[in-house]
Amino acid sequence: MNGGDEVAAATPAGPPPALEWKFSQVFGERTAGEELQEVDIISAIEFDKTGDHLATGDRGGRVVLFERTDTKDHGGSRRDLERMDYPITRHPEFRYKTEFQSHEPEFDYLKSLEIEEKINKIRWCQTANGALFLLSTNDKTIKFWKVQEKKVKKISEMNVDPSKASSAPKPYLANGGCTDRLHNSSGNDFSIPAGGFPSLRLPVVVTSAETSLVARCRRVYAHAHDYHINSISNNSDGETFISADDLRINLWNLEISNQSFNIVDVKPGNMEDLTEVITSAEFHPNQCNMLAYSSSKGSIRLIDLRQSALCDSHAKLFEEQEAPGSRSFFTEIIASISDIKFAKDGRYLLSRDYMTLKLWDINMDSGPVSTFQVHEYLRPKLCDLYENDSIFDKFECCLSGDGSRVATGSYSNLFRVFGCSPGSTEATTLEASKNPMRRQVQTPSRPSRSLTTLTRVVRRGAESPGVDANGNSFDSATKLLHLAWHPTENSIACAAANSLYMYYA
């Protein structure tokens, strides 16, 4: 030891304790007996990078914006207040900000195809000059929106004081004449003073203290996709974004709406040879040249835009090998990945297929680091779920800002939160209601064997065949497909039909 100093060996800290989730807010809650309108069902949720704004899209083509209110009361961002040791006891609270009609239903006359107005995805862009910018897309058309507070302008300094104008009706004659000829008023609703006006003043437009929010469509990116758009993703360079449909991924510049570059094309020469489609695509959060896309066969491809103009050849392929003897009729259907998300640092990638969440290390393509069983109790019911088309439901997934937890939705308006730190056994089931822990039953995790230095964890819920993870009969009609994790805090926003529920821990 140098100088006789002793260095105590640092004991590795254990996994963080499981979070206790509490109800925060609900927007659009239905009253008992109120009929659910199809157009009101939420189809997209997205926090901006700061977490101060939240956007939702619905099947009626509307985008609704919410803004955070709990930081404004103290006159600073939460990060600044923490730096000043300001005691923070409040959890994130949001209020309705504005809404606008993003998309309208259209009809493609060439293909005799109806294009519904449903918002598939929303992505926030960089703010500028106090204005908010975001991209929204339906099946065919992407739009770039600017939302800005504008001061209301009013006209003042009129020659005539409206309050002194005569409001009594005057007797009019044919051809516009009037019996009241006093001071040559010629039938006007006011009388000119006997000495006339001392001076005529031009009306002046003044800006009042009142403000109104105005949403304006800046650009429309259309006619670039033959198939339905399933993903849009911003690049970290702040200038470009990608849009993906079943067979192609296009690269756009935000400033140019009439031209895009096709960077991935998986369409075979003969459509009968088609074996898989693109299901989701996402840019790397830090590397502007890297992006990942998932497929209906359960694989994820990482591509590098520096390799070639058309990136049909991938830099890395992530897929889990099928266990021998486990193949069934449903194997390929449930392997299809519905959503992928990069962790904030870009090192890890989260994917959701029908039955599981998988966490991948982009430096290790031999298999997932962790696998989380979302609703294993449904495995015996796959035949029924295939019959009612529920097996094709596309559930989204999300990661916490620090990357220590992941979340995704399930049926019966339930969602699951898993800890993915080394050694963590956190596996919480929550219900999208005002009492999220109502149906909570802690279920033990079952770690699998260790592989080399990386432990691959398989975490399950209860596996009774007739019930869900909490012992309740499940309802495939009430599904929680869309949710988002606040970028800096343990706060989750999730959509149950037309209601937006928010929770914090």
N, C-alpha and C positions, 0 to 999 in steps of 0.2 A: 504494500500500500504506500502511496506517496505521502511522505511526511507523517506517517503513522495514522492518517485519517482512515476511519472505517466507513465503508459504504454499505449500508443495509440493503439487502436484496429487496426490490420492490415486489410486493405481492400483487399478482394480477387482480384487478377489480372484477367482481362478479358481474353478471348481466344486470341491466337496470330492472327495477321492480315493475310489475305489470301496472299499467295506467288504469286509473279509475275514471271512467267516462261519465260526464254529466250533460244533461240537456241544456242547450243555450237558447236557441230560437227556432221558430218555425214560420215560414212564409207560405201563404196559400193553403192553409189547413182547411180541409173540407168539414163542414158541419155534418152532424148525424143525418143520414138520409139524403144528403145533397148528391146529385148525380154527377158523375165524373165526365167532363167534356174531353173528347179525344184530342182536340187541338191544344188543350192546356197541359198535356202530359210533357214533363221535362225530358229532353233528349240530349242535353249537353251541359256540363258544368266545368268552369275553369276559374281558378284564382290567377291574378296577375303576379308578377315576380315579387312585388313588395308585400303582397297579401292584404293590401288596403282596398282592393276592389275584387268583386266576384261577379262573374257573368253566367247567366243560364240561357239556354235556348230551348224552344219547345216545338212540338209538332205543328203548331200553327204558324211557324216561321218567324216568331218574335224573339228578340233578344232582350233580356231584362238585366239591368246592372244594379248592383248593390255596393254601397261604400261603407267602410269601417268608421265607426263613430267613437269608440272608446279611447282612441289616442288623441282625437281632436279636443276632447275636454281638457287635456293637460297641456295642450299646445306643443306637442312634439311627438316624434315617432317613438314607438316602444323601445327601440334600440338606444335612442338618445336618452330616454328617461332612465333606462337601466344604467347607462354610463354615468348619469348624475346621481345614482343611488336613489332614485325616486321610488317610493314604495308602490309597487304595482300589484293590485289585488284583483283587478277586473280581468275578465276573460274577453276574447275578441267578440265585439258586437257589431252587427251590420244593420243598415237601414236601406230601404228602397231608394234608389237614385233616379233612374229613368228607364224607359223601355222604348223600343222602336220596332217597326216591322222590317225585318231584314230581307225575307224572301216571300214571294207570292207564288201560288200554284201556276204552273205553266203547262203547255202542251207542245210536244215535239211532233210537228206535222209530218216530217219525213219518216219518222219511225212509228207514227201513230201511238205515241207513248206519253202518258201523263207524268209530269215531273212534280212530285209533291213538295210542299214548302218546308217540310221538316228540317230543322237545323241538325246536321250530323255532328259537327265539331265547331268549337270556338277556340281561337288562340289569341292571346294578348300580344301586342307589338310594343315597341319602345314608345314611351310617352315623350311629348315635345311641346314646349310652350304652354304647359298646363292642360293640354288636350290629351284625351285617351284615344288610343288606336287599337282596333282589333279586326281579326279576320273571322268570317263566319262562312260556312258552306252548307248547301243542301246536297242532293245527289249529283248535281251537274255544274253548279255555278258557285264560285267563291267571290265574296265581296269584302272590300277593305273599307272599314268605317272609321270616321272621326267623330268623337263625342266631345263637345266643348261647351263651357259655360259662356254665354254671350249676354252682354248687358242690354237691357231693353231700351230701345230708342223711342222718344216721344216728341211730338211737335209742341212747341211753346211759343209765346210772344205773338199771339194772334191779334189782329186789329180789333176784333169783336170779342167781347167777353161773352162766352156762350150762356153764362148764368143770367145776363141781362137781356138776352134776345127774347123777343116777344114770342110766346108759344101759342097765343090765341089764333085760331084759324081765320083767314080773311076771305071775304066773298070774291071769288074769281069769276070773270066774264069769259065769253067765247074768245078764241084766238089768244088766250094767255093774258088778257087784260085783267085789271083789278080795280075795284071801286075805291080802294084806299090809295090816294095819290099824294098823301102827306109827305113832304120833303123828298119828292121824287123817289120814293122807296121802291116803286115798280113791283110791288108784290113780294119783296123779300121779307124774311122773317125777323128782320131787325130794322130799326129806324136810324137814319143818319142824323147826327146832331145838327142843329140849326147853323152853326158856324162851320160845319164840316169837320173832318179829322185834322188835327194840327199837323200830324205827320203819318205816313203810311209805313208800317214796319213789315219787313219780310218775315214769314214764319221761320222759326229756328228749330232745327232738330237737336235735341239735347239727349245725352245718355243718362238715364236714371240709375239709381242705386240697385234697382231690381235686376235680377239675372234669370235667364231661362236656359235650360240645357237643350242643345241642338245636336241631333245625330245626322251626319251627312255621309252619303256613300261617295267615297273618293274614287274608287276604281272597281271595275267588275272584270273578273278573270273567267271567261266563259269559253265554251266550244273546244275544250282541250281533252275531254274525257268521254270515251265511248261507253264506259261502264260506270257504276255508281261510285262516287268518291267516298272512301271510308276514313281517310286521314288527311289532316294538314298539320304541318309542323314548321315553326320558325327556325331559322338558322341563327347561330350565335353571332354572326357578322352583322345582324340587324338590317341586312339588305335583301336577303333572299328567303324563300320558303319552298317547301315541297308539298305536292298534293298527290295522293295515291288512290288508284281505283283497283279493281280486281286483278288487272294484268299489267298496269303501267304506273310508273312514278315519274312525275314531271317536276322540273325545277323552274321556279319563277323568280323574277326580280320584282320587288314590291312596286317599283316605279313604272314597270312596263306590263301592261295588261293584255296586249295583243300578241305576245310571243312567249312561248315557254320551251324548255329543252327537255326532251325525253331522256331520262338517265337510266331507267330500268324498264325492260320490256320482256315479260315472260310469256308472251303470246306465241304459241307454236305455229308453224306453217299450216298445219292442219288442226283445226279445233278439236278433232276427235282424239288427238294426242295429248290434250290438256289434262294434267294430273293434279295440279295445285294452283291456288290463286293467292294473291297478296291480301292479307287481312288487316295489317296495320303498319305504319311507318313513322319513324321518329328521328329527328336530328340529334346528334350528340350535343350535350349542353355546353361544351367548351370548345371542341374541335370542329371548326366549320367545314372540314372536308369529310367528316365521318357521319354516316347515318346507318340505321338498322331498319330492317323490315321483316315481318313475320309472315308465315304462310299457313295455309289450311292443313298442311301435313305436320304441323307442330315444330317446324324448324325456324330459326332466326338467322338471318344473314347480315353480317356487318360489312359495309362497303366503303371504299375510299375513293372519293371523287378525283383524287390526283392520279389514279391508275389509268383511267381511260374515260373518254367522253360517254360511252355507253357502258354502264357498270353491271353488265349481265354476269360477269364473273365476280364472286364475292371474295373479300379478304379473309373472312372467317365465317365458319358455319357452326351454329350451336344447335344441337339436337340431342335428345335422350334416346339411348338405344332401347328398343323394345325388349321386355323380358320374354325369354323363350316360353312358348306355350300359353301366353296371355292374350293372344290375338282373338278378337271377336268381330262380329258385324259392326259394332259401334266404335271400335278402336280408333279408326281414322277420324270419325266425326268428333269424338270428344278430345282428340289430340289437337284439333284446330285451335290456333291461338287467336283470341278475340282482341287482345290489347297488349301493347308493350310500353314500358316507361323506363327511361334512364334515371338513375339516382342523380342527385344534384352534382356530385363530383365526376360523374361519367364513368366511374369504375365498374359499377354494377348495373345490371339490366333486369327488370322485373317483367315477367310474362304471365298472362292469365289464359288458361285453356278452360274447358268446361268444368273439369273436376278439381283442378289444382292451381295454385300460384307457384311459380318457380323463380328463384333468384339466381342469376348467372353472373359470373365474374368474366368480364370481356377478355381477360388475359388467360382464361382457362376454358377451352372449347371441348373438353372431354365429357362435360355434363354439368347439370346445375349444382350450385353450392348448397342450396336448400330447396326442399319441396314442401309445400304446405297444403294439406288436404282441406278443401273448403267445405264440401258437403258430400263426404264419402258415403253417407247413409242413402244417397240417391242411386248408388251403383245397381242395386237390384231392381230399380224402377226405370232403367234406361229405355226399356221397350215402351212403357207408357209415355215417357217423355219424348220419345221419337214419334209416337202416334199423334201427340198434340203439338208437335213442332217446338216444344220447349228446349229440346236438346240443341237447337240452333240459336238460342239466346246468346247475345254477345255482352258479357260482363266486363266492365272496366276495372282497372287496378290503379293503385297509387302508393307512393312511398312518402314517409315523413321527411321533413327537410334535412334532418341529420342522418337519414338512411338507416336508422335503427329499427324501424317498424314498417310493415306493409299492410295494406287493407284492400278489401274487395267485397263485392256484394253477393247476395244469395237470394233464395226464395223466402216467402213469408215476410218480406220487408226486413230481412236480417242482413247484417254485414259483419264481416270478421276482421279482427285486427290481430296480427301476429308479430312477435318480436323476432328480429333476425340477427341480433347480436350474438356472438359466440356464447353458447351455454344457455341462451334464453329459452324458456319454456312457455312464454306468453302466448296464449291462444284464446282471445276473448270473442264472444258472440254478443252482438248488440242488436237491438230492434229499433227501426226508424219510427220512434214515437216519443212522447214527452217523458216516458220512463224507459230509457234505453236498456237498463239492466234488468227489466222486469222478467225477461225470459232467460236470464243469464244462469248457466250452470258451468262451473269450472270443469274442464275435462283435461285429464293429464296428457302430456305430450309423450310421444314415443320416439326417441332419437334412434336413428338407424346406425349401423356400424360405421366406424370412422374409416375414411379413405385417405391414405397418405397423411398429410398434415392438415387437410381440410375436412372438417366434419360435415357430412351432408345430413341434414335433418329432415325427417318426414314427420309432420305434425298433423294430427287428426282430431276430429271431434268425435262425439259418440256415434256408434255405428249400428244402432238398433234399426232394423230394416223398415219398420212402419212409421218412424217418426224422424224429426229433424235432430240437430245436434243438442237440443235442449229438452227432448222428450215430447215435443209438440208435433202434431200432424202438420205437414208442410202444405203450403198453398202455392202451386206453380203459377197462378194468375197474378199474384202480388210479388213482383220481382224488383230487386234493387240493382239496377244496371249501372247507374252513373254516380260517381262520387269523386271528391277531390280533397287532398290534404293541404292545409295551409302551409306555405313555403317555409315559415320560420317558427311556427308554434304547433303544439299538439291540439289542433282543431280540425274537424272533418265536416265537410258539407256533403250531404247526400240527398238524392231525389227518390221519393216514394210517390210514384204517379205524378200528380200535379203539385205536390208539397215539397218544399225545400227545408230539410231539417239540418240543424247545426249543433255540433257537440264539441265539448272541450275537455281536457284532462290536465 
